[in-house]
């Protein structure tokens, strides 16, 4: 376990909101947080799915940094690695993945024993656990719905990192159980057709889309930029 204040640098996920909270990129994550807070004026937004159109769009980085900036407000936040096919959150936070969400889903452990406390105040992590043969079925189970209900009683925000929506049905399944979804697209790499198809699939599933996060925008004063639409 890292000492408090030590920087996390693993798995290619840049946890900039923790490592460099005064940076322009961290400020953009706080802007996303602010937009979510304004969105929740009429409807409580507590459980949020983060997905992308295709792989390598930056969804895991976005989910992790969003969880961090929410925790920085003093709220109790849980980051859940619900990418049961290619998990990465445990690498980013130097955690074991011998047990996690899948372990709870198949009754190998209880929920509180699977949640890890880390050296970021107010933030906890639920790793994916061992990769199962039937991810979609597990996420669509009654047990998963019960887990989400239990988590909403404990945490102010639950952020779910999920696979790309064009690859598998997992994000749609989980989004149906949550309050809103963020779609991440990468400037210069995500094809317009792929982004529109992802949006169409989410709309068809009647998923409430909170917004689209566009990353990898290049500006004169910053090489990496996140925005919210």
C-alpha positions as CSV (number, residue, x, y, z in Angstrom):
1,X,0.0,0.0,0.0
2,X,1.3,3.4,-0.9
3,X,1.9,6.0,1.7
4,X,-0.4,9.0,1.8
5,X,0.6,11.5,-0.9
6,X,2.7,9.1,-2.9
7,X,2.0,9.3,-6.6
8,X,0.4,6.5,-8.6
9,X,2.0,5.8,-11.9
10,X,1.0,2.4,-13.3
11,X,-0.8,0.6,-16.2
12,X,-0.6,3.6,-18.5
13,X,-3.4,5.3,-16.6
14,X,-2.4,8.9,-15.8
15,X,-4.0,9.7,-12.4
16,X,-3.3,13.3,-12.9
17,X,-6.1,14.5,-10.7
18,X,-4.1,13.0,-7.8
19,X,-0.6,13.3,-9.0
20,X,-0.8,16.9,-10.3
21,X,-4.1,18.4,-9.0
22,X,-3.2,21.9,-10.0
23,X,-2.6,21.0,-13.7
24,X,-4.9,22.2,-16.5
25,X,-6.0,18.6,-17.1
26,X,-7.1,18.2,-13.5
27,X,-9.1,21.4,-13.9
28,X,-10.9,19.8,-16.8
29,X,-11.9,16.8,-14.7
30,X,-13.2,19.2,-12.1
31,X,-15.3,20.8,-14.9
32,X,-16.8,17.4,-15.7
33,X,-17.5,17.0,-12.0
34,X,-19.3,20.4,-11.9
35,X,-21.4,19.5,-14.9
36,X,-22.5,16.3,-13.3
37,X,-23.4,18.2,-10.1
38,X,-25.5,20.6,-12.1
39,X,-27.1,17.7,-14.0
40,X,-28.2,16.2,-10.6
41,X,-30.3,19.3,-9.7
42,X,-33.6,17.6,-10.8
43,X,-32.5,14.0,-10.5
44,X,-30.1,12.5,-8.1
45,X,-27.0,11.2,-10.0
46,X,-25.2,8.7,-7.8
47,X,-24.2,5.7,-9.9
48,X,-22.3,6.6,-13.1
49,X,-21.2,4.3,-15.9
50,X,-18.1,5.3,-17.9
51,X,-17.7,3.7,-21.4
52,X,-16.2,4.5,-24.8
53,X,-17.0,3.7,-28.4
54,X,-13.9,1.6,-29.0
55,X,-10.8,0.5,-27.0
56,X,-8.0,2.9,-26.1
57,X,-10.3,6.0,-26.0
58,X,-9.3,6.7,-22.4
59,X,-12.4,5.5,-20.5
60,X,-10.4,4.0,-17.6
61,X,-8.3,7.1,-17.2
62,X,-11.5,9.2,-17.3
63,X,-13.3,7.0,-14.8
64,X,-10.4,7.0,-12.4
65,X,-9.8,10.7,-12.5
66,X,-13.5,11.5,-12.2
67,X,-13.6,9.4,-9.1
68,X,-10.6,11.2,-7.6
69,X,-12.0,14.7,-8.2
70,X,-15.4,13.7,-6.7
71,X,-13.6,12.3,-3.7
72,X,-11.7,15.6,-3.4
73,X,-15.0,17.4,-2.5
74,X,-15.3,15.3,0.6
75,X,-17.8,12.9,-0.8
76,X,-17.4,9.1,-0.2
77,X,-16.7,7.6,-3.6
78,X,-16.2,4.1,-4.9
79,X,-14.5,3.3,-8.2
80,X,-15.6,-0.1,-9.5
81,X,-13.8,-1.9,-12.3
82,X,-16.7,-3.4,-14.1
83,X,-14.6,-4.2,-17.2
84,X,-14.7,-7.9,-16.4
85,X,-13.0,-8.8,-19.7
86,X,-9.9,-6.6,-19.6
87,X,-9.6,-5.0,-16.1
88,X,-7.0,-2.4,-15.5
89,X,-8.0,-0.4,-12.4
90,X,-6.1,-2.7,-10.0
91,X,-2.8,-2.0,-11.8
92,X,-3.3,1.8,-11.6
93,X,-3.8,1.7,-7.8
94,X,-1.3,-1.1,-7.0
95,X,-4.0,-3.5,-5.8
96,X,-4.3,-7.2,-5.8
97,X,-7.1,-8.6,-8.1
98,X,-7.4,-12.0,-6.5
99,X,-10.8,-11.0,-5.3
100,X,-13.2,-8.3,-6.4
101,X,-16.6,-7.8,-8.0
102,X,-16.8,-11.2,-9.6
103,X,-15.9,-12.8,-6.3
104,X,-18.9,-11.1,-4.7
105,X,-21.2,-11.9,-7.7
106,X,-20.5,-15.7,-7.3
107,X,-20.7,-15.5,-3.5
108,X,-17.0,-16.3,-2.9
109,X,-16.7,-13.3,-0.6
110,X,-18.9,-10.6,0.9
111,X,-18.9,-7.0,-0.5
112,X,-17.2,-5.2,2.3
113,X,-14.2,-7.6,2.2
114,X,-13.8,-7.0,-1.5
115,X,-13.6,-3.2,-1.3
116,X,-10.1,-1.7,-0.9
117,X,-9.2,1.5,0.9
118,X,-6.4,3.4,-0.8
119,X,-4.2,6.3,0.1
120,X,-6.5,8.9,-1.6
121,X,-8.9,10.4,1.0
122,X,-12.6,9.5,0.6
123,X,-11.9,7.1,-2.3
124,X,-12.3,3.3,-2.3
125,X,-11.8,0.8,-5.1
126,X,-13.6,-2.4,-6.0
127,X,-11.5,-4.3,-8.4
128,X,-12.9,-6.6,-11.1
129,X,-11.8,-9.8,-9.5
130,X,-10.9,-12.9,-11.6
131,X,-12.0,-12.8,-15.2
132,X,-15.2,-14.9,-15.6
133,X,-16.4,-16.9,-18.6
134,X,-19.8,-15.1,-18.5
135,X,-19.4,-11.3,-17.8
136,X,-22.6,-10.2,-19.4
137,X,-24.7,-12.7,-17.4
138,X,-23.1,-11.7,-14.2
139,X,-23.7,-8.0,-14.8
140,X,-27.3,-8.7,-15.7
141,X,-28.0,-10.8,-12.6
142,X,-30.2,-10.0,-9.7
143,X,-27.1,-10.2,-7.5
144,X,-25.6,-7.3,-9.4
145,X,-28.7,-5.2,-8.8
146,X,-28.5,-6.0,-5.1
147,X,-24.8,-5.0,-5.0
148,X,-25.6,-1.6,-6.6
149,X,-28.4,-1.0,-4.1
150,X,-26.1,-1.8,-1.2
151,X,-23.4,0.4,-2.6
152,X,-25.8,3.4,-2.9
153,X,-26.5,3.1,0.8
154,X,-22.8,3.4,1.6
155,X,-21.3,5.8,-1.0
156,X,-22.2,9.2,-2.3
157,X,-20.9,8.3,-5.8
158,X,-20.2,5.0,-7.5
159,X,-18.2,5.2,-10.7
160,X,-18.2,2.1,-13.0
161,X,-15.5,1.6,-15.5
162,X,-16.9,-0.6,-18.3
163,X,-15.8,-2.1,-21.7
164,X,-16.3,-0.2,-25.0
165,X,-20.0,-0.1,-26.0
166,X,-19.4,-1.2,-29.6
167,X,-17.5,-4.3,-28.4
168,X,-19.9,-5.9,-26.0
169,X,-23.3,-5.4,-24.4
170,X,-21.9,-5.0,-20.8
171,X,-22.1,-1.2,-20.7
172,X,-25.7,-1.2,-21.8
173,X,-26.6,-3.8,-19.3
174,X,-25.0,-1.9,-16.4
175,X,-26.2,1.5,-17.6
176,X,-29.8,0.2,-17.3
177,X,-29.1,-0.2,-13.5
178,X,-27.4,3.2,-13.0
179,X,-28.3,6.9,-13.0
180,X,-26.3,8.0,-16.0
181,X,-23.6,7.3,-18.5
182,X,-20.5,9.1,-19.7
183,X,-19.3,8.3,-23.2
184,X,-15.6,8.9,-23.8
185,X,-14.2,9.5,-27.3
186,X,-10.6,10.3,-28.4
187,X,-10.0,13.2,-30.7
188,X,-8.2,12.2,-33.9
189,X,-8.6,8.5,-33.3
190,X,-12.3,7.7,-32.6
191,X,-14.1,7.6,-36.0
192,X,-17.2,9.8,-36.2
193,X,-19.2,6.8,-37.3
194,X,-18.1,4.8,-34.3
195,X,-19.0,7.6,-31.9
196,X,-22.4,8.1,-33.4
197,X,-23.0,4.3,-33.4
198,X,-22.1,4.1,-29.7
199,X,-24.5,7.0,-28.9
200,X,-27.2,5.3,-31.0
201,X,-26.8,2.0,-29.1
202,X,-27.0,3.8,-25.7
203,X,-30.1,5.7,-26.8
204,X,-31.7,2.5,-28.2
205,X,-31.2,0.9,-24.8
206,X,-32.9,4.0,-23.2
207,X,-29.7,4.8,-21.3
208,X,-29.5,8.3,-19.8
209,X,-26.4,9.9,-21.3
210,X,-24.9,12.6,-19.0
211,X,-22.5,13.8,-21.6
212,X,-19.6,13.1,-23.9
213,X,-16.0,13.5,-22.8
214,X,-13.7,14.4,-25.6
215,X,-10.0,13.8,-24.8
216,X,-6.7,14.3,-26.5
217,X,-7.5,17.8,-27.7
218,X,-4.4,19.7,-28.5
219,X,-4.1,23.4,-27.7
220,X,-1.2,25.9,-27.6
221,X,-1.0,25.9,-23.8
222,X,-1.8,22.3,-23.2
223,X,-1.0,19.1,-24.9
224,X,-3.8,17.1,-23.4
225,X,-7.3,18.4,-22.7
226,X,-10.6,17.1,-21.5
227,X,-13.9,18.7,-22.2
228,X,-17.5,17.9,-21.5
229,X,-20.5,18.3,-23.8
